[in-house]
Amino acid sequence: MRMSWSVGPISALVTRSALAKPATRLYPVERRTPYARTRGHIEFRIDDCNFCTICAHKCPTLAIQVHKQDKTWAIDHSRCILCGICVEDCREGCITLSPLPCPPMRAKEVLSFRQEHEAPTVKVAAPAIER
């Protein structure tokens, strides 16, 4: 049995789809504003941190690693579940939860921060030369 179909309905559908507004956003150009209370990603300010390690101890997935002696702080975004416990328990307020989404990862990424302090410079006055 041979099925017969008409070109008319299909061409009307194609024409309508070509002339209509896109059903989705043009993602790289048009970005959706985050909804209220959206959890995007963890942001960290190294200059405010005193390396108390409370955030690392409270993290349920062990995504945060803090080394006091080296003055380093690292977060593994593939392990972070954005629970916000580190944000609530940070005494210095250097960890915040941003509503903007984190850029997509192509591989496992661990963001590391290191606090660099300049060594105090000691200026010695040159002795006056008498003539």
N, C-alpha and C positions, 0 to 999 in steps of 0.2 A: 504494500500500500504506500502510495506516494503522498507526502505531506505538501500541501501548498500553503504558501505564506505570502503576504503582501509586503512590498517595500515601503509603503506609505506610513504605517505606524512606526516602523523603525527609524525612518528618516526624520519623522516629526520628533521622536525622542532624542535623536542625536542633535538636531538643530536646537531644541529647547535646552539641552545640557550645555551646548557650546555658548549660548547667549546668556545663560543664567549666571548669577553670582556664585562663586565657589562655595561648596558646602562646608569646607574646613578653612581654618586660618592658614595664611601663607607664613608658616612658622619662622623662618629666619628673619623675615621682615616684620611680621606682626606677632608680638608676644602677648600672651594673656596675663592680665594682672592677677597676682595671687589672691586667693580667697582669704577671708579673715581666719586667723589662727592656723594658717598653713605652716607646716614645718619644712623649711628649705634645706639649710645646712648650718653647720657650726662655724662661727667666725671667732678668731682668736687674736688678741692684741698682746704681743710678746713684751712690750715695754711696761705694761701694767702688772705683769705676773711676778709673784715672789716665789714661785716653784714650791708651794706647800704640799703638793701631791694629793690633795683631797679629791680633785676631779678624777685622777687615775684610780684611786681606791674606791670611789663611788660608782664608777662606770660599770654597768652590769655585763657588758660584752668585752671589756678590757680593750676598747678601741683607743684609749688615750694612754700614752706612755710619757712619763715625766722623769727627768734625771736632774736632781738638784745640783750635783757637783759640776756637770757639764753645762748646766743652764739651758737644757733643751726640752722642748715640748713637741709631741707628735700625735697625730690622729690618723687612724686608718678608717677612711670613709666607707670602705666596703663592710666594715664590722659595725659601724655606728648605726643605731636604730632611732636616733633623734628623740630620745626619751626626755631630754632636757634636765636630767639630774645634775649633770656637770654645771649647767648654767645656774641652777638654783643654789648649789652648794659653793660656788666660787665666791670667796670673800672679797676679792679685789675687783670683781666685775669685769674681768678680762675675757670671759667666754660669753658669747651671745648666740642666740638662735635666730638666724636670718630667715625671713619669709621667702626670699628669692631662691629658686632651685639651684642646686649645685650643677655645674657643667657636667655633661656625661663623661664617664670614665671609659677609656679604651682598654685599660689594664688596671691591675690592682695598684692603687696609689696610696702612699702614706705621706701626708704633708708634715714636714718637719720645720720647726722654728728654733733658732738659736739666738740667745741674747748676747750681744756683743757689747762689752764695756770697754771704753778706751782706758788704757793704763794711765794712771795719774802721772803727769809729767812734772818733773822737778826742775825748776829753773835755778841755776846757780849763777850768782852775779860774778862777772869777770872782775878780777882784781884790777884796780886802777893802776895804770902804768905811770910812774913818775919820771919826769925828764930832768 
